[in-house]
Amino acid sequence: MQNEWSPTSWRQCPAEQQPDWPDEEQVSTVLKEISDLPPLVFAGEARTLREQLAEVCNGKALLLQAGDCAESFDALSADAIRDNLKVILQMAVALTYSTGLPVVKVGRIAGQFAKPRSSPTETQDDLELPSFRGHIVNDPDFSAGSREANPRRLLQAYHQSASTLNLLRAFTRGGFANLAQVHSWNQEFVANSPAGEHYREIADGITNALAFMKACGVTPVNSSALNEVDFYTSHEALLLGYEEALTRIDSTSGKWYDCSAHMLWIGERTRQINGAHLEFLRGVENPLGCKIGLTATPNDVVKICEVLNPESIPGRLTLISRFGAGNVEESLPPIVDAVTSAGHPVVWACDPMHGNTFTSSSGHKTRHLDDVLAELGQFFSIHQSLGTWAGGIHVELTGGNVTECLGGADKVSDDDLHLRYETMCDPRLNASQSLELAFLVAEQLRQV
C-alpha cells in the first residue's frame, strides 16, 4: 500500500476485474463527464449510516443488506423498485419485533450494475466472446456487438441510479414505509403462505404492539418514526474508474467520499491486499464491506482490517462471510478469533447465497433455501458460542414472483425454475422466500 492516498492512487496497483475497453480515450471522456455531474448521495448520509452501523458493531442493532444480484437497464420501473423496497421493509419489521433492536436497512440498489466473472471470456458453439460483466459494461446477448464493452453505459448507470434514488427517497419519506401498512403486507403473507400459520405468533405480536402504541397516542400522524425510514444504498465497488469519477471532497469535513453510494463493498475476487480495490477504498470515508470466502485466511482478514480501518472506527468496516453451509463451521471461527484478538471492531454479516450456488439438473444456476437458512443458522450459532455479535444478513432477492431458488413454502422445484428465471446473473430469492427467511431468522434470534 502507498502511504499517500488520492482518488487516482489505485491506478498504480494491479486492478482485477476491469473491462477491456476498446477505446480508452472515449472512457476518459465519459468519466470526465460523470465527474462533472452532481453526487448521487451525500457525505452526511454516509456518516449517518456509519453511526448506525457502529450500533450494529456494538450489538445494539442489526444490519439487513439486500437486493438485486445485478440491476438491469431493461427492468427500470417504479413497480420493480417499489416491490424490492417493500419486501426489505417487511423483512425488517419482522426482525425488529423479534429482537427489539433497530434494523439498519441497506439496499443492493441504485448502482449494483457491475459483476465480477470467473473467466474473462465465454464460449458457445466454438465462438469465444468477452463475458457479460453487467449492464454498466456490456449486454448479455451472445454476439460480438453486444459483448463489446461500451463506456457510454457508465453514463446510463449514473442516470438510472439517480432516478432510482429519487424514487427511493420519495417512497421512504412519503408514507409508503408507514409501519401499519408494512405490517398489513406481512399479515397478507401469513394469510396466503402455505407456511403462514407457522409465523402467525410473530405477526399477531406485531398487531398487538401496534394496537398498544395507538392506544397510547403514538401513531404515524404524530410520530415520523412510524411513517418514515432511513434507507441506504450500496453496491460492489468494482469499476474503479467510475468510482473515482464520483469521489468528491466533503465541504463540511474536508474528507473524501465516494458519492456513488452510501456503502461500498469489495468482493471475494478483488480483495487482494496490494490490489487496486483496497487501495482505492481505504481513502474514502464511506462505510465499507468486504466479502470473505473460502480462500481467505485469518491473517488475510486481519490485514484487510488494518488497511481499510486502521483507526479501528466502529461502523467503518463490515466483514461479510460467504462460505457455504458445508464449510462455515470450519472456516468462520478462526477468522472471528483472529480479528477479535487483533482488536478490530467490525460488523459481522453473513452472505448465505454465494457459497451455496450450484447448477441444477435442468442446467439452471440455483440455490436451495434450506442451504441458505442452514448457513445463516450456523453463522448465528458460531458467533453466540464465541461471544461475538452476529449483526448482519446480506442476501440477493427480488420483490417479484420469480422461480430462481429452490425450496420454500411454495416448494419451488427444479422443474419450476424455467417458469420465471429472470436474473441477470445469479439466482435470487423471491418475495415469499425472502419473507420466510426473515421470519425464520426472527424466530431463531428470539431464542438467543
Residue pairs with C-beta under 8 A, 6 or more apart in sequence:
1 273
1 274
1 278
1 279
1 282
1 307
2 9
2 12
2 13
2 279
5 279
5 282
5 283
6 283
7 244
7 247
7 256
7 280
7 283
8 244
9 279
9 280
9 283
10 240
10 244
10 276
10 277
10 279
10 280
11 276
12 279
13 274
13 275
13 276
13 279
14 272
14 274
14 275
14 276
15 240
15 275
15 276
15 277
16 116
16 269
16 270
16 272
16 275
16 276
16 277
17 116
17 117
17 133
17 238
17 267
17 269
17 270
18 239
18 240
18 241
19 133
19 137
19 138
19 149
19 239
20 120
20 130
20 149
21 27
21 149
21 151
22 148
22 149
23 151
26 151
26 152
27 151
27 154
27 241
29 151
30 151
30 152
30 154
30 155
31 151
31 154
31 241
31 242
31 244
31 245
32 245
33 155
34 154
34 155
34 158
34 242
34 245
34 246
35 245
35 246
37 158
39 246
39 248
39 257
39 259
40 110
40 111
40 158
40 161
40 162
40 165
40 233
40 246
40 259
40 260
40 261
41 165
41 233
41 259
41 260
41 261
41 262
42 259
43 248
43 250
43 252
43 253
43 255
43 257
43 259
43 285
44 250
44 252
45 232
45 262
46 257
46 262
46 263
46 285
46 286
46 287
47 285
48 230
49 104
49 106
49 230
49 232
49 262
49 263
49 287
49 315
50 285
50 286
50 287
50 313
50 315
50 316
51 315
52 61
52 102
52 104
52 230
52 315
53 63
53 104
53 287
53 314
53 315
53 316
53 318
53 347
54 313
54 314
54 315
55 61
55 102
55 104
55 315
56 62
56 63
56 104
56 315
56 347
56 389
56 391
56 392
57 314
57 315
57 345
57 346
57 347
57 389
57 391
58 314
58 389
59 389
59 391
60 101
60 102
61 101
61 102
61 103
61 104
61 391
62 95
62 96
62 99
62 101
62 102
62 103
62 104
62 391
62 392
62 393
63 103
63 104
63 106
63 318
63 347
63 349
63 391
63 392
63 393
63 394
64 88
64 91
64 92
64 95
64 103
64 104
64 105
64 106
64 392
64 393
65 106
65 107
65 108
65 234
65 263
65 289
65 320
65 349
65 392
65 393
65 394
65 395
66 87
66 88
66 91
66 106
66 107
66 108
66 393
66 394
66 395
66 396
66 397
66 434
67 84
67 88
67 107
67 108
67 109
67 112
67 396
67 397
68 84
68 108
68 109
68 112
68 396
68 397
68 398
68 424
68 428
69 108
69 112
69 115
69 396
69 423
69 424
69 425
69 426
69 427
69 428
70 112
70 113
70 114
70 115
70 134
70 135
70 423
70 424
70 425
70 426
71 109
71 110
71 111
71 112
71 113
71 135
71 160
71 164
71 424
72 135
72 424
73 135
73 153
73 156
73 157
73 160
74 135
76 160
76 163
76 164
78 167
80 399
80 400
81 109
81 164
81 167
81 168
81 171
82 167
82 171
82 176
82 399
83 398
83 399
83 400
83 431
84 107
84 109
84 397
84 398
84 399
85 107
85 168
85 171
85 172
85 176
85 231
85 399
86 176
86 182
86 185
86 399
86 431
87 397
87 398
87 399
87 431
87 434
87 435
88 105
88 107
88 231
88 397
89 105
89 177
89 182
89 229
90 182
90 185
90 186
90 189
90 435
90 438
91 434
91 435
91 437
91 438
92 103
92 105
92 229
92 438
93 179
93 182
93 183
93 186
93 206
94 186
94 199
94 202
94 206
94 435
94 438
94 439
94 442
95 101
95 103
95 438
95 441
95 442
95 445
96 102
96 103
97 202
97 205
97 206
97 209
97 442
98 202
98 442
98 443
98 445
98 446
99 442
99 445
99 446
104 230
104 232
105 229
105 230
105 231
105 232
106 231
106 232
106 233
106 234
106 262
106 263
107 168
107 231
107 232
107 233
107 234
108 234
108 235
108 396
109 164
109 168
109 233
109 234
109 235
110 161
110 164
110 165
110 168
110 233
110 235
110 261
111 157
111 161
111 233
111 234
111 235
111 260
111 261
112 234
112 235
112 236
113 134
113 135
113 136
113 157
113 160
113 235
114 133
114 134
114 136
114 137
114 235
114 236
114 238
114 239
114 242
115 132
115 133
115 134
115 238
115 424
115 425
116 133
116 236
116 238
116 267
116 269
116 270
117 131
117 132
117 133
118 269
119 131
120 130
120 131
121 128
121 129
121 130
121 131
122 128
122 129
122 130
122 131
122 132
122 142
123 129
124 142
127 142
129 142
129 143
129 144
129 147
130 138
130 147
130 148
130 149
131 147
132 138
132 139
132 140
132 147
132 425
133 149
134 424
134 425
135 153
135 156
135 157
135 424
136 153
136 154
136 156
136 157
136 239
136 242
137 149
137 150
137 153
137 239
138 146
138 147
138 148
138 149
138 150
138 153
139 146
139 147
140 146
140 424
141 147
154 239
154 241
154 242
157 242
158 246
161 233
161 260
165 233
168 231
168 233
170 176
171 177
172 228
172 229
172 230
172 231
173 228
175 181
175 220
175 227
177 227
177 228
177 229
177 231
178 220
178 226
178 227
179 210
179 220
179 226
179 227
180 210
180 220
180 226
183 203
183 206
183 207
183 210
186 203
186 206
186 435
187 203
187 207
189 196
189 199
189 432
189 435
190 196
190 197
190 199
190 200
190 203
193 199
193 409
193 410
193 432
193 435
193 436
194 409
194 410
194 411
195 409
195 436
196 409
198 439
199 436
199 439
199 443
202 439
202 442
202 443
213 219
213 226
218 226
219 226
220 226
220 227
221 227
232 262
232 263
233 261
233 262
233 263
234 261
234 262
234 263
234 264
234 265
234 289
235 260
235 261
235 264
235 265
236 264
236 265
236 266
236 267
237 243
237 258
237 260
237 264
237 265
237 266
237 277
237 280
237 281
238 267
238 270
238 277
240 276
240 277
240 280
242 260
243 258
243 260
243 264
243 280
244 280
246 258
246 259
246 260
247 256
247 257
247 258
247 259
247 284
248 256
248 257
248 259
249 255
249 256
249 257
250 256
250 257
250 285
253 285
255 285
256 283
256 284
256 285
257 284
257 285
257 286
258 264
258 281
258 284
258 286
261 286
262 286
262 287
263 286
263 287
263 288
263 289
263 318
264 281
264 284
264 286
264 288
264 289
265 288
265 289
265 290
265 291
265 318
265 320
266 277
266 278
266 281
266 288
266 289
266 290
266 291
267 291
268 291
268 292
268 293
268 295
268 296
268 322
268 354
270 277
271 277
271 278
271 290
271 291
271 292
271 296
271 300
271 304
272 278
273 300
273 303
273 304
273 307
278 304
278 307
278 308
281 288
281 308
282 307
282 308
287 315
287 316
287 317
287 318
288 308
288 309
288 316
288 317
288 318
289 317
289 318
289 319
289 320
289 349
289 394
290 304
290 308
290 317
290 318
290 319
290 320
291 320
291 322
291 351
291 354
292 301
292 319
292 320
292 321
292 322
292 335
293 321
293 322
293 323
293 354
293 355
294 323
294 324
294 327
294 331
294 355
296 335
298 334
298 335
298 337
298 338
298 339
299 338
301 319
301 335
301 338
301 339
302 338
302 339
302 342
302 344
304 319
305 317
305 319
305 339
305 342
305 344
305 346
306 344
308 316
308 317
309 316
309 317
309 344
309 345
309 346
312 343
312 344
312 345
313 345
314 345
315 347
317 344
317 346
317 347
318 346
318 347
318 348
318 349
318 392
319 335
319 339
319 346
319 347
319 348
319 349
320 349
320 350
320 351
320 392
320 394
321 328
321 331
321 332
321 335
321 348
321 349
321 350
321 351
321 379
322 350
322 351
322 352
322 353
322 354
322 355
323 331
323 332
323 355
323 375
324 355
324 356
324 371
324 375
325 352
325 355
325 356
325 371
325 372
325 374
325 375
325 378
327 355
328 355
328 375
328 378
328 379
328 382
329 378
329 382
332 378
332 379
332 382
333 382
333 386
336 348
336 382
336 383
336 386
336 388
337 386
339 346
340 386
340 388
347 391
347 392
348 383
348 388
348 389
348 390
348 391
348 392
349 391
349 392
349 393
349 394
350 375
350 376
350 379
350 390
350 392
350 393
350 394
351 394
351 395
352 371
352 372
352 373
352 374
352 375
352 376
352 379
352 393
352 395
353 367
353 372
353 394
353 395
353 396
353 426
354 426
355 375
356 367
356 368
356 371
356 372
356 375
357 365
357 366
357 367
357 426
357 427
358 365
358 366
358 367
359 365
359 366
360 366
360 406
360 414
360 417
361 414
362 414
362 415
362 417
362 418
364 404
364 414
364 417
364 418
364 421
364 427
365 426
365 427
366 404
366 405
366 406
366 414
366 417
366 427
367 405
367 406
367 427
368 405
368 406
368 407
369 405
369 406
369 407
369 408
369 429
369 433
369 436
369 437
370 407
372 395
372 405
372 429
372 437
373 437
373 440
373 441
376 393
376 437
376 441
376 444
377 444
379 390
380 390
380 441
380 444
380 445
380 448
382 390
383 389
383 390
384 390
384 448
393 441
395 429
395 434
395 437
396 426
396 427
396 428
396 429
397 428
397 429
397 430
397 431
397 433
397 434
398 428
398 429
398 430
398 431
399 431
400 420
400 422
400 430
400 431
401 420
401 430
401 431
401 432
402 420
402 421
402 422
402 423
402 428
402 430
403 412
403 416
403 417
403 418
403 419
403 420
403 421
403 430
404 417
404 420
404 421
404 422
404 423
404 427
404 428
404 429
404 430
405 412
405 427
405 428
405 429
405 430
405 433
406 412
406 413
406 414
406 417
407 433
408 429
408 430
408 432
408 433
408 436
409 432
409 436
410 432
410 433
412 430
412 433
421 427
429 437
